[in-house]
Amino acid sequence: MDRKIRQVRSLPTRFRAAEDNGEKYIEGYFATFSGVYELWPGATESVDSHAFDDALAGDIRALIDHKTRLVLGRNKAGTLELKVDSRGLWGRITINQSDTDAMNLYARVQRGDVDQCSFGFDILDEKPEYREDGTIHWTIMSVELHEVSCVTFPAYEDTSIAARKKDFDQIKTRQIQAWRTKTKERLQKWH
């Protein structure tokens, strides 16, 4: 897989809007460890519980729909808190009440109009599992985390899917070619 293509994964987790001492927050899980996500028929993926072990020290932003111009918070600024627990990658964004984009999103989360999330990353390590039924499952073991996003439509982005699909297709082609070569060698031995 081409590691230079930034990956994005969206998950069916839920956010909530919260208020404490006049501060407004959006919080929830950006990634969970319990899910198996279908990339396309026959290909699935999951996130290992240690995938974020070394990923939280970087300069990570919280965005709206992965738009780099719509920054909600940043861990280096103390406006994005991230931590890993047994369930997954949890985050809390402190809303800038002077930012109309942030306040609009806060209101949408509060009403339940926007309640799902996504995260952008590079894969540092993964384990593929080629199954006898012809399917494949990837377990993401380690990532470099770049951003987390509150999203309107959680779905795998085409670039991520295309990269995985190309990798899968190349593997299948090599497997078929190896089978053909092996079969040809067996037939030649019989003649």
C-alpha positions as CSV (number, residue, x, y, z in Angstrom):
1,M,0.0,0.0,0.0
2,D,1.3,3.5,-0.8
3,R,2.0,5.0,2.6
4,K,2.2,8.5,1.1
5,I,-1.6,8.6,0.6
6,R,-3.2,10.0,3.7
7,Q,-5.9,7.7,5.0
8,V,-9.3,8.7,6.3
9,R,-11.6,6.5,8.2
10,S,-15.1,7.4,9.4
11,L,-16.8,5.6,12.2
12,P,-20.4,5.2,13.4
13,T,-19.7,6.6,16.8
14,R,-21.6,9.4,18.5
15,F,-20.7,12.8,19.6
16,R,-22.3,15.0,22.2
17,A,-22.4,18.7,22.9
18,A,-21.7,19.6,26.5
19,E,-21.4,22.7,28.6
20,D,-19.5,23.2,31.9
21,N,-18.7,26.5,33.7
22,G,-19.6,28.5,30.6
23,E,-17.3,26.5,28.3
24,K,-18.8,24.5,25.4
25,Y,-17.4,21.2,24.3
26,I,-17.9,18.6,21.6
27,E,-16.8,15.2,22.8
28,G,-16.9,11.5,21.8
29,Y,-14.9,8.7,20.2
30,F,-13.1,9.4,17.0
31,A,-12.1,5.7,16.7
32,T,-13.2,2.5,18.4
33,F,-11.4,-0.8,18.7
34,S,-14.4,-3.0,18.6
35,G,-15.6,-2.5,15.1
36,V,-14.9,-4.3,11.9
37,Y,-15.4,-2.0,9.0
38,E,-16.2,-3.1,5.4
39,L,-14.1,-1.4,2.8
40,W,-15.8,-3.2,0.0
41,P,-17.3,-6.7,-0.3
42,G,-14.6,-9.1,0.7
43,A,-12.3,-6.6,2.4
44,T,-12.5,-5.5,6.0
45,E,-10.4,-3.5,8.4
46,S,-10.1,-2.9,12.1
47,V,-8.1,-0.7,14.4
48,D,-5.8,-2.4,17.0
49,S,-6.1,-1.2,20.6
50,H,-2.4,-0.1,20.4
51,A,-2.6,1.8,17.1
52,F,-2.6,5.2,18.8
53,D,0.0,4.4,21.4
54,D,2.6,6.7,19.9
55,A,0.3,8.9,17.9
56,L,-1.0,11.6,20.3
57,A,2.2,13.6,20.7
58,G,2.1,15.1,17.2
59,D,0.4,18.3,16.2
60,I,-3.2,17.2,15.7
61,R,-6.1,19.3,14.7
62,A,-9.9,18.9,15.1
63,L,-11.7,19.8,11.9
64,I,-15.1,20.0,10.4
65,D,-15.6,17.5,7.6
66,H,-11.8,17.2,7.1
67,K,-11.7,20.8,5.9
68,T,-8.3,22.3,6.9
69,R,-9.8,25.8,6.8
70,L,-12.4,24.8,9.5
71,V,-10.2,24.2,12.5
72,L,-12.2,23.6,15.7
73,G,-9.2,22.8,18.0
74,R,-5.6,21.7,18.3
75,N,-3.9,19.6,20.8
76,K,-0.8,21.9,20.9
77,A,-3.1,24.9,21.7
78,G,-4.8,23.0,24.5
79,T,-8.2,23.2,22.7
80,L,-8.2,19.5,21.7
81,E,-7.8,16.8,24.3
82,L,-7.2,13.3,23.1
83,K,-6.8,10.1,25.0
84,V,-6.9,6.4,24.4
85,D,-8.9,4.1,26.7
86,S,-10.1,0.5,26.3
87,R,-12.9,1.5,23.9
88,G,-10.9,3.7,21.5
89,L,-9.6,7.2,20.8
90,W,-11.7,9.7,22.8
91,G,-11.6,13.4,22.2
92,R,-12.9,16.6,23.6
93,I,-12.9,19.9,21.6
94,T,-13.2,23.2,23.5
95,I,-15.5,25.3,21.3
96,N,-14.3,28.9,20.5
97,Q,-17.5,30.8,21.2
98,S,-16.3,33.7,19.0
99,D,-16.0,31.4,16.0
100,T,-19.3,31.2,14.1
101,D,-18.4,28.0,12.3
102,A,-17.6,26.3,15.6
103,M,-20.8,27.6,17.3
104,N,-22.9,26.5,14.2
105,L,-21.4,23.0,14.5
106,Y,-22.0,23.0,18.3
107,A,-25.7,23.7,17.7
108,R,-25.9,21.0,15.0
109,V,-24.3,18.5,17.4
110,Q,-26.6,19.6,20.2
111,R,-29.7,19.0,18.0
112,G,-28.3,15.7,16.8
113,D,-28.0,16.8,13.2
114,V,-24.3,16.1,13.2
115,D,-23.2,13.2,15.4
116,Q,-20.5,11.2,13.7
117,C,-16.7,11.4,13.4
118,S,-13.7,10.5,11.3
119,F,-9.9,10.6,11.6
120,G,-7.1,11.3,9.2
121,F,-3.8,9.4,9.5
122,D,-0.9,7.6,7.8
123,I,-0.5,3.9,8.4
124,L,2.8,3.0,10.0
125,D,2.2,-0.7,10.5
126,E,-0.6,-3.1,9.6
127,K,-1.2,-6.8,9.5
128,P,-3.1,-8.3,6.5
129,E,-5.0,-11.6,6.9
130,Y,-5.6,-13.4,3.6
131,R,-8.5,-15.8,4.3
132,E,-9.2,-19.1,2.6
133,D,-12.6,-17.8,1.4
134,G,-10.8,-15.2,-0.7
135,T,-11.5,-12.3,1.6
136,I,-8.9,-10.0,3.2
137,H,-8.8,-8.3,6.6
138,W,-6.4,-5.6,7.6
139,T,-5.6,-4.8,11.2
140,I,-4.2,-1.3,11.6
141,M,-1.4,-1.7,14.2
142,S,0.2,1.8,14.3
143,V,-0.7,5.2,12.8
144,E,0.6,8.7,12.6
145,L,-2.5,10.8,13.5
146,H,-3.0,14.1,11.7
147,E,-6.5,15.2,12.4
148,V,-9.9,14.2,13.8
149,S,-13.1,15.5,12.3
150,C,-16.8,15.9,13.1
151,V,-18.5,14.8,9.9
152,T,-21.9,15.1,8.3
153,F,-21.5,11.9,6.2
154,P,-19.1,9.3,7.7
155,A,-17.8,7.2,4.8
156,Y,-14.4,6.0,3.7
157,E,-12.9,8.5,1.3
158,D,-12.2,7.3,-2.3
159,T,-8.5,7.8,-2.0
160,S,-8.3,5.5,1.0
161,I,-10.5,2.9,-0.7
162,A,-8.7,3.2,-4.0
163,A,-5.3,2.6,-2.3
164,R,-6.5,-0.5,-0.5
165,K,-8.4,-1.8,-3.5
166,K,-5.3,-1.4,-5.7
167,D,-3.2,-3.2,-3.1
168,F,-5.8,-6.0,-2.9
169,D,-6.1,-6.3,-6.7
170,Q,-2.3,-6.6,-7.0
171,I,-2.2,-9.4,-4.4
172,K,-5.0,-11.3,-6.1
173,T,-3.2,-11.0,-9.5
174,R,0.0,-12.3,-7.9
175,Q,-1.9,-15.2,-6.3
176,I,-3.6,-16.1,-9.6
177,Q,-0.3,-15.9,-11.4
178,A,1.4,-18.1,-8.8
179,W,-1.4,-20.7,-9.1
180,R,-1.1,-20.7,-12.9
181,T,2.6,-21.2,-12.7
182,K,2.3,-24.0,-10.2
183,T,-0.4,-25.7,-12.2
184,K,1.7,-25.4,-15.4
185,E,4.7,-27.0,-13.6
186,R,2.5,-29.9,-12.3
187,L,1.1,-30.5,-15.8
188,Q,4.6,-30.5,-17.3
189,K,5.7,-33.1,-14.8
190,W,2.9,-35.4,-15.8
191,H,3.9,-35.3,-19.5
